[in-house]
Amino acid sequence: MKKAIITVVGRDAVGIIARVCTYLSENHCNILDISQTITGGYFNMMMVADLTDSSKQFSELREDLKKTGEEIGVVIHVQREEIFEKMHRI
């Protein structure tokens, strides 16, 4: 299974979750876990997604989501799970 950690941060607005989830669905990426909070008007979301069935390369998915974030006024970062795990070891 190819997993990615997706983070979304920015001012809260209508449709952020919908846009990200629609993109993932259209590209056959399964959301395994999702958490989101809104604090003081700021939106923060973290997702774990399975990219195994996507026909797109990881780099293309990452760039597409970055552009989607720019369109809706948030910052979207996508990291491979194994890189995320190594960066956050105690």
ROSE-4610 file (N, C-alpha, C; in Angstrom, 1 decimal, always signed):
// ROSE-4610
residu = [M/M/M/K/K/K/K/K/K/A/A/A/I/I/I/I/I/I/T/T/T/V/V/V/V/V/V/G/G/G/R/R/R/D/D/D/A/A/A/V/V/V/G/G/G/I/I/I/I/I/I/A/A/A/R/R/R/V/V/V/C/C/C/T/T/T/Y/Y/Y/L/L/L/S/S/S/E/E/E/N/N/N/H/H/H/C/C/C/N/N/N/I/I/I/L/L/L/D/D/D/I/I/I/S/S/S/Q/Q/Q/T/T/T/I/I/I/T/T/T/G/G/G/G/G/G/Y/Y/Y/F/F/F/N/N/N/M/M/M/M/M/M/M/M/M/V/V/V/A/A/A/D/D/D/L/L/L/T/T/T/D/D/D/S/S/S/S/S/S/K/K/K/Q/Q/Q/F/F/F/S/S/S/E/E/E/L/L/L/R/R/R/E/E/E/D/D/D/L/L/L/K/K/K/K/K/K/T/T/T/G/G/G/E/E/E/E/E/E/I/I/I/G/G/G/V/V/V/V/V/V/I/I/I/H/H/H/V/V/V/Q/Q/Q/R/R/R/E/E/E/E/E/E/I/I/I/F/F/F/E/E/E/K/K/K/M/M/M/H/H/H/R/R/R/I/I/I]
num = [1/1/1/2/2/2/3/3/3/4/4/4/5/5/5/6/6/6/7/7/7/8/8/8/9/9/9/10/10/10/11/11/11/12/12/12/13/13/13/14/14/14/15/15/15/16/16/16/17/17/17/18/18/18/19/19/19/20/20/20/21/21/21/22/22/22/23/23/23/24/24/24/25/25/25/26/26/26/27/27/27/28/28/28/29/29/29/30/30/30/31/31/31/32/32/32/33/33/33/34/34/34/35/35/35/36/36/36/37/37/37/38/38/38/39/39/39/40/40/40/41/41/41/42/42/42/43/43/43/44/44/44/45/45/45/46/46/46/47/47/47/48/48/48/49/49/49/50/50/50/51/51/51/52/52/52/53/53/53/54/54/54/55/55/55/56/56/56/57/57/57/58/58/58/59/59/59/60/60/60/61/61/61/62/62/62/63/63/63/64/64/64/65/65/65/66/66/66/67/67/67/68/68/68/69/69/69/70/70/70/71/71/71/72/72/72/73/73/73/74/74/74/75/75/75/76/76/76/77/77/77/78/78/78/79/79/79/80/80/80/81/81/81/82/82/82/83/83/83/84/84/84/85/85/85/86/86/86/87/87/87/88/88/88/89/89/89/90/90/90]
x = [+0.8/+0.0/+0.9/+0.6/+1.3/+0.5/+1.0/+0.2/+0.9/+0.1/+0.5/-0.1/+0.6/+0.1/-0.2/-1.4/-1.9/-2.3/-1.7/-2.1/-2.6/-3.6/-4.3/-4.4/-3.9/-3.9/-4.3/-5.1/-5.5/-6.7/-7.1/-8.4/-9.5/-10.5/-11.6/-12.5/-13.0/-13.9/-14.8/-15.9/-16.8/-16.2/-16.2/-15.8/-14.4/-13.6/-12.2/-12.2/-12.9/-12.9/-13.4/-14.5/-15.1/-14.1/-13.4/-12.4/-11.3/-10.8/-9.7/-10.2/-11.3/-11.8/-12.3/-12.9/-13.3/-12.1/-11.0/-9.8/-9.3/-9.2/-8.7/-9.6/-10.9/-11.8/-11.7/-11.6/-11.4/-10.2/-9.2/-7.9/-7.7/-8.8/-8.8/-7.9/-7.9/-7.1/-8.1/-7.9/-8.8/-8.4/-9.3/-9.0/-9.1/-8.0/-8.0/-8.3/-7.9/-8.1/-8.2/-9.0/-9.1/-9.4/-8.8/-9.0/-9.0/-9.9/-9.9/-10.4/-9.8/-10.2/-10.3/-11.1/-11.1/-10.9/-9.8/-9.5/-9.3/-10.0/-9.9/-10.0/-10.9/-11.1/-10.1/-9.2/-8.2/-8.5/-8.4/-8.8/-7.5/-7.5/-6.4/-6.9/-6.4/-6.8/-5.6/-5.7/-4.7/-5.4/-4.8/-5.4/-4.3/-4.7/-3.9/-4.7/-4.0/-4.6/-3.8/-4.6/-3.9/-3.9/-2.7/-2.6/-2.4/-2.5/-2.1/-2.9/-4.1/-4.9/-4.9/-4.2/-4.1/-3.2/-3.6/-2.8/-1.7/-1.8/-0.9/+0.3/+1.4/+2.6/+2.5/+3.2/+3.1/+3.4/+4.4/+4.8/+3.7/+3.0/+1.9/+0.7/+0.4/-0.7/-0.3/+1.0/+1.4/+1.3/+1.7/+1.6/+0.2/-0.7/-2.1/-2.7/-2.5/-3.1/-2.5/-1.2/-0.7/-1.4/-1.7/-2.4/-3.8/-4.5/-5.8/-5.8/-4.9/-4.8/-4.7/-3.8/-3.7/-5.0/-5.7/-7.0/-8.0/-8.0/-9.0/-8.4/-7.2/-6.6/-6.1/-5.7/-5.0/-3.7/-2.9/-1.7/-1.8/-1.6/-1.7/-0.3/+0.1/+1.4/+1.1/+1.8/+1.6/+3.0/+3.1/+4.3/+4.1/+5.1/+5.0/+5.0/+4.2/+4.1/+5.5/+6.3/+7.6/+8.5/+8.4/+9.2/+8.6/+7.3/+6.7/+7.0/+7.0/+7.3/+8.7/+9.7/+11.1/+11.3/+10.6/+10.8/+10.2/+9.2/+8.6/+8.8/+9.9/+10.3/+10.9/+10.6/+11.1/+12.5]
y = [-1.2/+0.0/+1.2/+2.2/+3.4/+4.5/+4.9/+5.9/+7.3/+8.3/+9.7/+10.4/+11.3/+12.2/+13.6/+14.0/+15.3/+16.2/+17.4/+18.4/+19.7/+20.3/+21.4/+22.5/+23.7/+24.7/+26.1/+26.8/+28.2/+28.7/+29.9/+30.5/+29.6/+29.4/+28.6/+29.2/+28.3/+28.7/+27.5/+27.8/+26.7/+25.9/+24.6/+23.8/+23.2/+23.5/+23.0/+21.5/+20.9/+19.4/+18.8/+19.4/+18.9/+18.9/+20.0/+20.1/+19.1/+18.9/+18.0/+16.6/+16.2/+14.9/+14.6/+15.5/+15.3/+15.0/+15.8/+15.5/+14.1/+13.7/+12.4/+11.3/+11.4/+10.5/+10.3/+11.4/+11.4/+10.7/+10.7/+10.1/+8.7/+8.1/+6.8/+6.7/+7.7/+7.7/+7.5/+6.5/+6.2/+6.9/+7.6/+8.3/+7.3/+7.0/+6.0/+6.6/+7.9/+8.6/+10.1/+10.8/+12.2/+12.9/+14.0/+14.8/+16.3/+17.0/+18.5/+19.3/+20.5/+21.4/+22.8/+23.6/+25.0/+25.8/+26.6/+27.3/+28.8/+29.7/+31.1/+31.5/+30.7/+31.0/+30.4/+29.6/+28.9/+27.4/+26.9/+25.5/+24.7/+23.5/+22.6/+21.2/+20.5/+19.1/+18.3/+17.0/+16.0/+14.8/+14.2/+13.0/+12.0/+10.7/+9.6/+9.0/+8.9/+8.4/+7.3/+6.4/+5.2/+5.6/+5.7/+6.2/+5.0/+3.8/+2.6/+2.5/+2.8/+2.6/+3.8/+4.9/+6.1/+5.8/+6.3/+6.1/+7.3/+8.3/+9.4/+9.1/+9.6/+9.6/+10.4/+10.1/+10.8/+12.3/+12.6/+14.0/+14.8/+14.1/+14.8/+15.0/+14.1/+14.2/+15.4/+15.4/+16.5/+17.9/+18.0/+19.3/+19.7/+18.7/+19.0/+19.5/+18.9/+19.3/+20.6/+20.9/+22.2/+23.3/+23.1/+24.0/+24.2/+23.1/+23.1/+24.0/+23.9/+24.7/+26.2/+26.5/+27.9/+28.4/+27.6/+28.1/+28.4/+27.6/+27.8/+28.6/+29.0/+29.9/+29.2/+27.9/+27.2/+26.6/+26.1/+25.5/+24.0/+23.2/+21.8/+21.2/+20.3/+19.6/+18.1/+17.4/+15.9/+15.3/+14.4/+13.6/+12.1/+11.4/+10.0/+9.6/+8.5/+8.1/+7.8/+7.1/+6.7/+7.9/+8.9/+10.1/+10.8/+10.9/+11.5/+10.8/+9.5/+8.6/+8.9/+8.9/+9.2/+10.5/+11.5/+12.9/+13.1/+12.3/+12.5/+11.4/+10.7/+9.8/+10.5/+9.9/+10.5/+10.0]
z = [+0.0/+0.0/+0.0/-0.9/-0.9/-0.2/+0.9/+1.7/+1.7/+1.8/+1.9/+3.0/+3.6/+4.7/+4.0/+4.1/+3.4/+4.5/+4.5/+5.5/+4.7/+5.3/+4.7/+5.8/+5.6/+6.6/+5.9/+6.5/+6.0/+6.7/+6.2/+6.7/+6.4/+7.3/+7.1/+6.0/+5.1/+4.1/+3.7/+3.1/+2.6/+1.5/+1.6/+0.5/+0.5/+1.5/+1.5/+1.5/+2.4/+2.5/+1.2/+0.7/-0.5/-1.7/-1.9/-3.0/-2.9/-1.7/-1.5/-1.7/-1.1/-1.2/-2.6/-3.3/-4.7/-5.6/-5.4/-6.2/-5.9/-4.6/-4.3/-4.9/-4.8/-5.3/-6.8/-7.5/-9.0/-9.4/-8.5/-8.8/-8.1/-7.7/-7.1/-5.9/-5.0/-3.8/-2.7/-1.8/-0.7/+0.6/+1.2/+2.5/+3.6/+4.3/+5.4/+6.7/+6.9/+8.2/+7.9/+8.6/+8.4/+9.8/+10.0/+11.2/+10.8/+11.3/+11.0/+12.2/+12.3/+13.4/+12.8/+13.5/+13.1/+14.4/+14.5/+15.7/+15.3/+15.9/+15.6/+14.2/+13.5/+12.0/+11.1/+11.7/+10.9/+10.8/+9.5/+9.2/+9.2/+9.8/+9.9/+9.6/+8.6/+8.4/+8.1/+8.6/+8.3/+7.8/+6.8/+6.2/+5.9/+6.0/+5.5/+4.4/+3.2/+2.0/+1.4/+0.8/+0.1/-1.4/-1.9/-3.3/-4.3/-3.8/-4.5/-5.9/-5.9/-7.1/-8.1/-7.7/-8.6/-9.8/-10.9/-12.1/-12.2/-11.4/-11.4/-10.5/-10.9/-10.1/-8.8/-7.8/-6.5/-6.7/-7.5/-7.7/-8.4/-9.3/-10.0/-9.0/-8.2/-7.2/-6.3/-5.8/-4.9/-5.5/-6.8/-7.5/-7.7/-8.1/-8.3/-7.1/-5.9/-4.7/-4.2/-4.5/-4.2/-5.0/-6.2/-7.1/-6.6/-6.2/-5.7/-4.4/-3.6/-2.4/-2.7/-3.7/-4.1/-4.6/-5.3/-5.9/-4.8/-3.7/-2.6/-1.4/-1.5/-0.4/+0.8/+0.6/+1.7/+1.2/+2.1/+1.8/+2.0/+0.9/+1.0/+0.8/+1.8/+1.7/+1.6/+0.7/+0.6/+0.8/+1.7/+2.0/+1.9/+1.5/+1.5/+3.0/+3.3/+4.7/+5.3/+4.6/+5.2/+5.5/+4.7/+5.0/+6.2/+6.3/+7.4/+8.7/+8.7/+9.9/+10.3/+9.4/+9.8/+10.3/+9.8/+10.3/+11.7/+12.1/+13.3/+14.4/+14.2/+15.2/+16.4/+17.6/+18.8/+19.1]
